[in-house]
């Protein structure tokens, strides 16, 4: 029997813990987490803030009593402060200040990530908020109930920023969305798709301040204004969500890191030190579109990495199939999904990329039920013809289609092979010459 210590118990850590105690009952699992709760589904935070769900209860999928009943030993509010990798020991601090010294046979690091906090004047003012933990969301919800909060500025137009802008608008707040780049969601989508989201936000009276850099937050005790390099905006609350950085200080000087500071792991989730694994947002992933390591902080990637590390820490030989960074968003009624690389991002990486676009109704025109159009872009390597990315947008839920493109990237399917793929037809669902087939056929 081995003793496995898991540091961190959110998405990746919880997946690892459950996998070990479910499949390897002889293993001893000890967990240390700095928070007072675990498994908070942060991607549902904006739904809670925007009153689109009844409360936060459904955003938790595990807790301390449940994991302990399954056989794990859980230390909450007990951050690990130091690891001796040579002696295989960890040192954690309890809430009362006492130090726990514990040894391990295998170590799984699931320390996650933390919001990037820009070094700008005024960030210490009241009502300048981060959004990551359950406690952050609860604090924001409590504050926006007060009549004093009339205007909200969201800094960062990635997924979380765009979702929060919608949430604040649903509360009737004057909402400004600010980003230094010139479009929302630009990491995942090309301009033809980000323009759709920009129009969607503007149509719902969200003010867009793109291509502007925040240089100062002003106010006496509470924030009152956001100052950019171009304008000044009134704001009774400012939410900073410009990105995340991996929490990897515990491995400083010992564990190899990626260019952004994440632990560099192989397809077995192993670090450069034997018996030490890293999973979730603190670790790299193998990106199939790039054929190399990358950093893609998504809950789905975290869960898969936790399962892989758990089996391998218990003597297995499970290898990651790699990831494509499949993702999606729904703002008001506009649904957008993507996987792999956008055309712009592929070009940035030096890939000789090409793309093919197609837009058509989901179902035949004679169908009387709701029949919205779907916009599709397939990105492929112009030299090898291999598919490396896809983007889709509609008011219709076409999200299942992106799974096929994710698998196509993973399995190196060419655009020409996709053109002849057996895609079924029934008028209730799609057209005989559907947009996927037509987009592939139109590729040059």
C-alpha positions as CSV (number, residue, x, y, z in Angstrom):
1,X,0.0,0.0,0.0
2,X,1.3,3.5,-0.9
3,X,0.6,6.8,0.7
4,X,-0.5,9.4,-1.8
5,X,-0.7,13.0,-0.8
6,X,-2.9,15.3,-3.0
7,X,-2.2,19.0,-2.6
8,X,-5.4,20.8,-3.7
9,X,-8.9,19.5,-4.0
10,X,-10.8,21.4,-6.7
11,X,-11.5,20.0,-10.2
12,X,-8.3,18.1,-10.9
13,X,-7.6,17.1,-7.2
14,X,-11.2,15.9,-6.7
15,X,-11.0,13.8,-9.9
16,X,-7.7,12.3,-8.7
17,X,-9.0,11.6,-5.2
18,X,-12.2,9.9,-6.4
19,X,-10.3,7.8,-9.0
20,X,-7.9,6.5,-6.4
21,X,-10.3,5.6,-3.7
22,X,-12.8,4.1,-6.1
23,X,-10.4,2.0,-8.1
24,X,-7.6,1.3,-5.6
25,X,-9.1,0.8,-2.2
26,X,-5.8,-0.3,-0.7
27,X,-4.2,3.1,-1.2
28,X,-3.9,5.7,1.6
29,X,-5.0,9.1,0.3
30,X,-4.3,12.3,2.3
31,X,-5.5,15.7,1.0
32,X,-4.4,19.2,1.9
33,X,-6.4,22.2,0.7
34,X,-6.1,25.9,1.7
35,X,-9.8,26.7,1.1
36,X,-12.8,26.1,3.4
37,X,-14.7,24.4,0.5
38,X,-13.9,22.2,-2.4
39,X,-15.1,21.5,-6.0
40,X,-16.7,24.9,-6.7
41,X,-17.6,25.0,-10.3
42,X,-16.3,28.4,-11.2
43,X,-17.6,28.3,-14.8
44,X,-21.1,28.5,-13.3
45,X,-20.3,31.6,-11.2
46,X,-21.7,34.1,-13.7
47,X,-25.0,32.2,-13.8
48,X,-25.3,32.5,-10.0
49,X,-24.3,36.2,-10.0
50,X,-26.7,36.9,-12.8
51,X,-29.7,35.1,-11.1
52,X,-29.9,32.5,-13.9
53,X,-29.8,29.7,-11.3
54,X,-31.5,29.6,-7.9
55,X,-28.3,29.4,-5.9
56,X,-24.7,28.0,-5.6
57,X,-25.7,24.6,-4.2
58,X,-25.5,22.9,-7.6
59,X,-22.1,24.3,-8.3
60,X,-20.5,21.9,-5.8
61,X,-20.0,18.3,-6.8
62,X,-18.0,17.0,-3.8
63,X,-17.4,17.9,-0.1
64,X,-15.2,16.9,2.8
65,X,-17.6,14.5,4.5
66,X,-18.3,12.7,1.2
67,X,-14.6,12.2,0.3
68,X,-13.9,11.1,3.9
69,X,-16.7,8.6,3.8
70,X,-15.1,7.1,0.7
71,X,-11.8,6.7,2.6
72,X,-9.7,9.8,2.1
73,X,-8.2,11.9,4.9
74,X,-9.0,15.6,4.3
75,X,-7.3,18.7,5.8
76,X,-9.2,21.8,4.9
77,X,-7.9,25.4,5.5
78,X,-4.4,23.8,5.7
79,X,-2.2,25.1,3.0
80,X,1.0,23.3,2.2
81,X,3.9,25.8,2.6
82,X,6.9,23.7,1.8
83,X,7.8,20.4,0.1
84,X,11.1,18.5,0.6
85,X,11.2,16.5,-2.6
86,X,14.4,14.6,-1.6
87,X,13.0,13.4,1.7
88,X,9.4,13.1,0.3
89,X,7.9,15.3,3.0
90,X,5.4,18.1,3.0
91,X,4.9,20.8,5.6
92,X,1.4,22.3,6.0
93,X,0.0,25.0,8.4
94,X,-3.2,24.5,10.2
95,X,-5.6,27.3,10.8
96,X,-4.4,27.6,14.4
97,X,-0.8,28.0,13.1
98,X,0.6,24.6,14.0
99,X,2.7,22.8,11.4
100,X,1.9,19.4,10.1
101,X,4.9,17.4,8.8
102,X,3.7,14.5,6.6
103,X,5.5,12.0,4.3
104,X,4.4,10.5,1.0
105,X,5.2,7.8,-1.4
106,X,3.5,9.6,-4.3
107,X,2.6,13.3,-4.5
108,X,0.0,14.8,-6.8
109,X,0.1,18.6,-7.1
110,X,-3.3,20.2,-7.9
111,X,-2.6,23.7,-6.7
112,X,-4.6,25.3,-9.5
113,X,-4.3,29.0,-10.6
114,X,-5.0,32.5,-9.3
115,X,-6.3,35.6,-11.0
116,X,-3.6,37.9,-12.4
117,X,-3.6,41.1,-10.4
118,X,-2.3,44.1,-12.4
119,X,0.1,46.4,-10.6
120,X,-2.0,49.6,-11.1
121,X,-2.6,52.5,-8.7
122,X,-5.9,52.1,-6.8
123,X,-6.3,48.3,-6.9
124,X,-6.5,48.3,-3.1
125,X,-9.7,50.4,-3.1
126,X,-12.9,48.9,-1.8
127,X,-15.2,47.3,-4.4
128,X,-12.2,46.2,-6.6
129,X,-13.0,42.5,-6.9
130,X,-11.4,39.3,-8.1
131,X,-13.5,36.4,-9.2
132,X,-12.2,32.9,-8.7
133,X,-13.5,31.3,-5.5
134,X,-17.0,30.7,-4.1
135,X,-16.2,33.5,-1.5
136,X,-15.5,36.0,-4.4
137,X,-18.8,35.3,-6.0
138,X,-20.7,35.5,-2.7
139,X,-19.1,38.8,-2.0
140,X,-19.9,40.3,-5.4
141,X,-23.5,39.1,-5.1
142,X,-23.9,40.7,-1.7
143,X,-22.5,44.0,-2.9
144,X,-24.5,44.3,-6.1
145,X,-27.7,44.1,-4.1
146,X,-27.0,47.6,-2.7
147,X,-28.3,50.6,-4.5
148,X,-24.9,52.2,-4.3
149,X,-23.6,50.0,-7.0
150,X,-25.0,51.5,-10.2
151,X,-22.1,51.2,-12.6
152,X,-19.7,48.2,-13.0
153,X,-16.6,47.9,-15.0
154,X,-15.3,44.5,-16.0
155,X,-11.6,44.5,-16.9
156,X,-10.8,41.6,-19.2
157,X,-13.0,40.3,-22.1
158,X,-12.2,36.6,-22.0
159,X,-14.8,34.1,-21.1
160,X,-15.3,35.1,-17.5
161,X,-15.3,38.8,-18.3
162,X,-17.9,38.5,-21.0
163,X,-20.1,36.2,-18.8
164,X,-19.8,38.7,-15.9
165,X,-20.7,41.6,-18.1
166,X,-24.0,39.8,-19.0
167,X,-24.6,39.0,-15.3
168,X,-24.2,42.6,-14.2
169,X,-26.4,43.8,-17.1
170,X,-29.1,41.4,-16.0
171,X,-29.1,43.3,-12.6
172,X,-29.7,46.5,-14.5
173,X,-26.2,47.9,-13.8
174,X,-24.5,50.2,-16.3
175,X,-21.8,47.9,-17.5
176,X,-18.5,48.6,-19.2
177,X,-16.3,45.8,-20.6
178,X,-12.7,46.9,-21.0
179,X,-9.8,45.0,-22.7
180,X,-6.4,46.0,-24.1
181,X,-7.1,43.9,-27.2
182,X,-9.6,45.0,-29.8
183,X,-12.2,42.1,-29.5
184,X,-13.8,39.8,-26.9
185,X,-12.8,36.1,-26.7
186,X,-9.9,36.7,-29.1
187,X,-7.9,33.8,-27.8
188,X,-10.5,31.3,-29.1
189,X,-12.1,33.0,-32.1
190,X,-11.3,34.9,-35.3
191,X,-12.7,38.4,-36.0
192,X,-15.7,37.1,-38.0
193,X,-16.9,35.4,-34.7
194,X,-15.7,38.0,-32.2
195,X,-17.6,40.6,-34.2
196,X,-20.8,38.6,-33.6
197,X,-20.2,38.7,-29.8
198,X,-19.3,42.4,-29.8
199,X,-22.6,43.2,-31.6
200,X,-24.5,40.9,-29.2
201,X,-23.1,42.7,-26.2
202,X,-23.7,46.2,-27.6
203,X,-27.3,45.2,-28.6
204,X,-27.8,44.5,-24.8
205,X,-26.5,48.0,-23.9
206,X,-23.1,46.8,-22.6
207,X,-20.5,49.5,-23.3
208,X,-17.4,48.1,-25.0
209,X,-14.0,49.8,-24.4
210,X,-11.7,47.6,-26.4
211,X,-8.1,48.6,-27.4
212,X,-7.7,50.4,-24.1
213,X,-5.3,49.8,-21.3
214,X,-6.3,50.4,-17.7
215,X,-3.7,52.6,-16.0
216,X,-5.4,53.7,-12.7
217,X,-8.4,53.1,-10.5
218,X,-9.5,56.3,-8.7
219,X,-11.6,56.9,-5.6
220,X,-11.3,57.9,-2.0
221,X,-12.1,54.8,0.0
222,X,-14.2,53.1,-2.7
223,X,-13.5,52.9,-6.3
224,X,-15.2,55.6,-8.4
225,X,-13.5,55.6,-11.7
226,X,-11.5,53.5,-14.1
227,X,-8.9,55.4,-16.0
228,X,-7.5,54.0,-19.3
229,X,-4.9,55.3,-21.7
230,X,-7.8,56.8,-23.7
231,X,-10.9,57.4,-21.5
232,X,-12.3,57.6,-18.0
233,X,-15.3,55.5,-16.9
234,X,-17.5,55.8,-13.8
235,X,-17.5,52.6,-11.8
236,X,-18.9,51.8,-8.4
237,X,-17.4,48.3,-8.7
238,X,-14.5,47.0,-10.8
239,X,-14.0,43.3,-11.4
240,X,-10.5,42.3,-12.5
241,X,-10.5,39.2,-14.7
242,X,-7.6,39.6,-17.1
243,X,-6.4,36.1,-16.8
244,X,-4.9,33.5,-14.5
245,X,-1.4,32.4,-13.5
246,X,-0.6,28.9,-12.3
247,X,0.2,28.4,-8.6
248,X,3.6,26.8,-8.7
249,X,5.7,28.3,-6.0
250,X,5.9,25.0,-4.1
251,X,8.0,23.6,-6.9
252,X,10.3,26.6,-7.2
253,X,13.9,25.6,-8.1
254,X,13.0,21.9,-8.3
255,X,10.3,21.2,-10.8
256,X,10.7,22.1,-14.5
257,X,8.3,24.8,-15.7
258,X,6.7,25.9,-18.9
259,X,7.2,29.5,-20.2
260,X,4.2,30.8,-18.2
261,X,5.4,29.1,-15.0
262,X,3.2,26.0,-15.1
263,X,4.7,22.7,-14.2
264,X,5.9,20.9,-17.3
265,X,4.5,17.4,-17.4
266,X,4.5,14.5,-19.8
267,X,1.5,12.6,-21.1
268,X,1.5,10.6,-17.8
269,X,1.2,13.8,-15.8
270,X,4.7,13.2,-14.4
271,X,7.0,16.0,-13.5
272,X,10.8,15.8,-13.8
273,X,11.0,14.4,-10.3
274,X,10.0,10.8,-9.8
275,X,6.7,10.0,-8.0
276,X,5.6,13.7,-8.3
277,X,2.6,14.5,-10.6
278,X,1.0,17.8,-11.5
279,X,-2.5,18.2,-12.7
280,X,-5.1,20.8,-13.6
281,X,-4.4,24.5,-13.9
282,X,-0.9,24.3,-12.4
283,X,0.3,22.0,-15.1
284,X,0.8,21.9,-18.9
285,X,-1.3,19.9,-21.3
286,X,-0.2,18.2,-24.6
287,X,-1.8,20.3,-27.3
288,X,-2.7,18.1,-30.4
289,X,-3.1,21.1,-32.6
290,X,0.4,22.2,-31.9
291,X,1.9,18.8,-31.3
292,X,3.6,20.0,-28.1
293,X,3.1,21.2,-24.6
294,X,0.8,24.2,-24.0
295,X,-1.2,25.8,-21.2
296,X,-5.0,25.6,-21.5
297,X,-6.8,26.1,-18.1
298,X,-10.2,24.4,-18.5
299,X,-12.2,22.3,-16.1
300,X,-12.5,19.4,-18.6
301,X,-8.7,19.3,-19.0
302,X,-8.3,19.4,-15.2
303,X,-10.6,16.4,-14.6
304,X,-8.9,14.3,-17.3
305,X,-5.5,15.1,-16.0
306,X,-6.6,14.1,-12.5
307,X,-7.9,10.7,-13.6
308,X,-4.6,10.0,-15.6
309,X,-2.3,11.0,-12.6
310,X,-4.4,8.9,-10.2
311,X,-4.1,5.7,-12.2
312,X,-0.4,6.2,-12.8
313,X,0.3,7.0,-9.2
314,X,-1.3,3.7,-8.3
315,X,1.0,1.8,-10.7
316,X,-1.0,2.2,-13.9
317,X,0.3,3.2,-17.4
318,X,-2.4,5.6,-18.6
319,X,-1.3,8.2,-21.2
320,X,-3.2,11.3,-22.1
321,X,-4.6,11.5,-25.6
322,X,-3.8,15.2,-25.6
323,X,-6.3,18.1,-25.7
324,X,-7.7,20.5,-28.2
325,X,-8.9,23.1,-25.8
326,X,-12.6,22.6,-26.7
327,X,-14.7,25.4,-25.2
328,X,-18.0,27.2,-25.5
329,X,-20.0,30.2,-24.3
330,X,-23.6,31.3,-24.3
331,X,-24.3,35.0,-23.8
332,X,-28.0,36.0,-23.9
333,X,-29.0,33.7,-26.8
334,X,-25.8,33.7,-28.8
335,X,-24.0,30.4,-28.6
336,X,-20.3,30.0,-29.7
337,X,-18.1,27.0,-29.5
338,X,-14.5,26.4,-30.7
339,X,-11.7,23.8,-30.5
340,X,-8.1,23.8,-31.5
341,X,-6.5,26.9,-33.1
342,X,-8.2,29.9,-34.7
343,X,-6.8,31.0,-38.0
344,X,-5.1,34.0,-36.4
345,X,-3.6,32.0,-33.6
346,X,-2.3,29.3,-36.1
347,X,-0.6,32.0,-38.1
348,X,1.0,33.4,-34.9
349,X,2.5,30.0,-34.3
350,X,4.0,30.0,-37.8
351,X,1.7,27.4,-39.2
352,X,0.8,27.8,-42.9
353,X,-2.9,27.8,-42.1
354,X,-6.0,28.1,-44.3
355,X,-9.7,28.1,-43.5
356,X,-13.0,27.4,-45.1
357,X,-16.2,29.2,-44.0
358,X,-19.8,28.2,-44.5
359,X,-23.1,29.5,-43.1
360,X,-26.5,27.8,-43.6
361,X,-29.8,26.9,-41.9
362,X,-29.5,24.0,-39.5
363,X,-32.5,22.3,-41.1
364,X,-34.2,22.3,-44.5
365,X,-36.1,25.5,-45.3
366,X,-39.4,23.7,-45.5
367,X,-39.3,22.9,-41.8
368,X,-41.8,25.0,-39.9
369,X,-40.1,24.8,-36.4
370,X,-37.4,27.2,-35.3
371,X,-34.6,27.0,-37.9
372,X,-31.7,29.3,-37.2
373,X,-28.5,29.6,-39.2
374,X,-25.2,28.2,-38.1
375,X,-21.9,29.8,-38.9
376,X,-18.9,27.5,-39.2
377,X,-15.2,28.0,-39.8
378,X,-12.8,25.0,-40.2
379,X,-9.1,25.8,-39.9
380,X,-6.6,23.4,-41.5
381,X,-2.9,23.2,-42.3
382,X,-2.5,24.2,-45.9
383,X,0.6,21.9,-46.3
384,X,-0.8,18.7,-44.8
385,X,-4.5,19.4,-45.1
386,X,-4.9,18.3,-41.5
387,X,-7.7,20.0,-39.5
388,X,-6.3,22.1,-36.6
389,X,-9.3,24.1,-35.5
390,X,-13.0,24.9,-35.8
391,X,-15.4,27.6,-34.7
392,X,-19.2,27.6,-34.7
393,X,-21.9,30.2,-33.8
394,X,-25.7,30.2,-33.7
395,X,-28.7,30.8,-31.6
396,X,-29.3,27.1,-32.1
397,X,-27.6,24.6,-29.8
398,X,-25.1,23.1,-32.3
399,X,-22.5,22.4,-29.6
400,X,-22.3,18.7,-30.2
401,X,-20.8,19.3,-33.5
402,X,-17.6,20.7,-32.0
403,X,-16.9,17.3,-30.4
404,X,-16.5,15.8,-33.9
405,X,-14.0,18.5,-34.7
406,X,-12.1,17.9,-31.5
407,X,-11.8,14.3,-32.3
408,X,-10.8,15.2,-35.9
409,X,-7.9,17.3,-34.6
410,X,-6.8,14.6,-32.2
411,X,-6.8,11.9,-34.9
412,X,-5.2,14.1,-37.6
413,X,-8.2,14.0,-40.0
414,X,-7.7,15.9,-43.2
415,X,-10.2,18.4,-44.5
416,X,-10.7,16.2,-47.6
417,X,-11.5,13.1,-45.5
418,X,-14.1,15.1,-43.5
419,X,-15.8,16.1,-46.8
420,X,-16.7,12.5,-47.4
421,X,-17.6,11.6,-43.8
422,X,-20.8,9.7,-43.2
423,X,-23.1,12.4,-41.7
424,X,-26.7,11.3,-41.5
425,X,-29.7,13.3,-42.7
426,X,-33.2,13.7,-41.4
427,X,-35.1,16.9,-41.9
428,X,-35.9,17.1,-38.1
429,X,-32.2,17.5,-37.5
430,X,-30.2,18.8,-40.5
431,X,-30.0,19.3,-44.3
432,X,-28.8,16.6,-46.8
433,X,-26.0,18.9,-47.8
434,X,-25.3,20.1,-44.3
435,X,-22.9,23.0,-43.4
436,X,-20.2,20.7,-42.2
437,X,-20.0,18.7,-45.4
438,X,-20.3,21.9,-47.5
439,X,-17.6,23.7,-45.7
440,X,-15.2,20.8,-46.1
441,X,-16.1,20.5,-49.8
442,X,-15.4,24.1,-50.4
443,X,-11.9,24.0,-49.0
444,X,-9.3,24.8,-51.6
